[in-house]
């Protein structure tokens, strides 16, 4: 099992709209395809910070879920095209992380 820590830079003045899109559309859609979303966070003092964490049981599962989500017509036609107006895709940071022995997420 491993996690994906994803940090995004939200465009100025778009934080509320981005969070609404994540919570109303993106997260529910990805969960409907089998993604496990562990958490979703905004910066306490920096409105440009958005972080979320997804969990995968294996690399094979990650590849299958990426295909199901990002190659779907719904993502390509409805969700994906709206993202650049809210989030700077050039500043995406994705880290694969593994929980340590004492982590509550194990």
N, C-alpha and C positions, 0 to 999 in steps of 0.2 A: 504494500500500500504506500502511496505517496500523495502529496498535496501539491496544488498549484497555487502559488501566491501571485495574484495579478494586481498590479497597481496602475491606475490610469490618471491622466491629467485632464481634468474637466475644464471646458472652456469657461471664461469669465461670465458670471451671471447665469450659468446653465446647470448648477448643482441640483436644484430642486427638480428640474425637468429630467435630468439624467437619472436621479434616484427613482423618480416615478417610472421612467421607462424600464429601468432594471427590475424594479419590484412588481410592476404590472405586466411586463411583457417578456423581458429577456430571461430572468430567473425562472418564471413559470414554464416558459417554452423549453428551456434547457432541462429542467427537472422532468418535464413530460417525455423527454427523449432518454432519460435515465441518468443525467448528470446529478451528482451529489454536491450541493452547495452547502458548505460548512458555515460560512459567514459572509456578511456584506457590511462594509464600514465606510464612513466619510471622515475626513479630517476634522478634528475638533476645532482647530484654529485656522486651517487652510482650506478654503472652499474648493480648491482645485484638486484635492486629494480624494480619490475613491479607491478602495481596496476590497477585493473579495477573494475567497478561498474555495477551491473545489477539490474533492477527493476522488482518487482513482485507485482501484484495486490492482491494476497492472497497466503496463504500456499498451498491451493489446486492447484493453478496455478503453483507454484514453483515445487511441486511434479510431476505434469503432464509434465512440461518442462524438469525437470531432467530426467525423464523416456525417453522422446522423444530423448534427446541428448545423455545421457550417456549409454543408453541401445541399441542404434542403432548400426547396423553392421558397419556403416561408422566410428563411434567413436571408437568402440572396435577394428576394424581391421586396420584402416588407420591413425587416428589421435592419439588416446591414446598411442599406443606403441612407438611413437616417442617423447613423452613429457619428459620422464625421462632423456634423453641425454641433454636436454636444461634447465630443471627446477628441483630443488630439492623438490620433493613432500613432504618430511618430514617437510619442513619449511613453508608449506602453512598456511596462517592465513585467516580465513573467519569470518567476523563480520556481523551480521544482524543489520541494522541501520534504524531508522525512521526519516524522516525530521521533524524539528521543525516548529512551526507556521509561522515563518518568512523566512523559507528556500525557495529559488527560485525553488527548485525541487519538491515542493508540488503540 
